[in-house]
Amino acid sequence: MSHPAPNPVPKRPPFGLYGGNVLIAAPRRWDEACFSVSALRAIRSSRPRCTLGVICHVEQLGFWQSVSGINHIITYDDRSTVRSILRAQESSRYSWESAIIWETNMGSECCNALKIKQRLGYSTKDLQKLLTDSVAAPVLAGPIEHRVQFYLLLMSMLNLPTQKPELFFPVDMEVPQAAGSVLVCPESDYGASHEWPLGRWLRTVELLESIGAKIVVAGHEGSRSGLAGSLAARFPQSCQLVKLGPLSQALPVIAAHSLVVAADSSLCHLAAHVGVTTIALFGPNEPAWRRPLGKQHMVVRQKVECSPCFLAKCPLDLRCQNELSFEEVANAIMLKYVCA
């Protein structure tokens, strides 16, 4: 009697997260860092006893310190080299066994140089040389999915649950929100094409004055337009001007407000990160893909034939911003200000 052939022995273990000490190379952009937090929480939720670390640019230190469950943070700056970071890690008590790599940056290069045994990520052209285990990057097909799914899909492939509500909770900065305080940020670090005209911001501040809001106008460190200064200068009695930079150190300032009204920018995502209700004014970007995370936030947008173009500088007539009416933004403010 013949017997069925035995199952072949796999040449390598199935794709999975095998290390107990896991280092995550943080994305460099602020919005991407915010979107990746849910994936980090998925690891912590499924591996409560693992040692979880993050390697990030020093500008992001305060941001990652706000996320609970991280055991160790390694930082680098613009002058750092892989060699200098490796020297600094020689005396570290952590021995990293696995790494999650999202993109090519100094952090991911260090994960490779540290010779971490397992380095996981998507098999893109730029990343392939840094990885030991990889899966095909998501292919966009059908309805647009939010960018957070890019990070959660890899966690699903690692058999980690990704549908838990706590993965998406805002962080608690332990800063009380001032009732009626509105942070207005007309500037964007994504480029001039993401900024609404000054005249409509002036009307917006007049509206906030009329409903008794405490108004703080914030300048964005990544913008050169000077919109914040011009706006605050027109309302010297009712508007306080602040410069938010570096952004991770500004988290407590953002968290102290009950509402943020801002151009599409990194600040919108950081406001959502700390749980402040946010109204984001979108232009060249796609809200379904990159809106601030959280159902309480609101995107105001005028869809035009050339959007989304994602360009930092408009080659046409900036119609996505010019056609976004004050009335639409005012309606959003009246709705969210009452709820904030």
C-alpha positions, 0 to 999 in steps of 0.5 A: 500500500502506497502512502501519500508523499510527506509535505516538503520541509519549508526552506525557511520559516513563514513570514512573521515577527520572530524577535523579542526585541523589536526596533522600528525605524520611524518614517521621517515625515510627520504625517507618516510618523502619525500614520505609523503609530497604529502599527507600533501599537499593534505590536505592543498589544500583541507582544506585551512583554517584548522590548520595543524601540524606535530610531528616529530623527531627534526632531521627533523625540518628543513625538515618540515619547508621547506614545506609550509602550516604547521602551527605548528611543534612539535619535540621530540628527542631520550631522549623524552618520551610521558610524557615529550612531553605531558607536553610541550604541556599543554601550547599549543594554539592548540587543535588537533581534528584529526591525521594522523598516518603512522607508530608506532613511538614516534609521533604516540604514542603521538597522542594516548596519547593526546587523539585526538578524531579522529586518522586515518591510515591503519589497520596494526597490529602495528597501530590498537591499536593507531587508532580510524578510519582505512582502510585496508592497500594496498595490492601489486598486479600487477605492482609495484607502487611507495611508494608515492601511499601508502600515497596518497591512504589514502588521496583518501579514505578521498575523497581528490584530489590527482592528482594535480601537485602542490602536487609534486612540489619541495620546494623552498629553495631560494638558487641560484644553482651554474652553473656547480656545482655537489654534489657527494655522494658515501656513503649510509645510507642504508648499504654497499650493496648500495655503488658503488666501490671506483675505479668507483667513481674515474673515475666519478670524473675524468669525471667531472673534464674533463667537467669543473664541480665544484665538492663537495664530500659529506660524509653521516652521516649514512655511515661508509665506509669512501668512501667520504674521500677516494675519495676527498683525491685523488683529493685535488685540484679539490674536496671540502669535506663536511660532510652533517649532520644533513641532514635537516640542509644540505638542503641549501647546497644540493639546491646550486648545479645543479646536484647530483650524489649519491648512493641510499640513503636518500640524493637522496630523499632530493635532489629531495625534494629541486629540484636538478636534481639527478642521483641515483645509485641503487643496492639492491633497487627497482627503480619502488618502491623507486626512487626519486620523479620527472621526471627530476631525473634518476636512473642508475641500473644493474638488476641482478638475485638476485635484489631487495633484499633490504639487507644492507649487501650483502650475495653474491658477491655484483654483483648489484654494481660490474656489474654497469659499469662506462660507464652507469653512465658516459652516465647519467652524460653527459645527465643530466649535459648538462640539469642542 
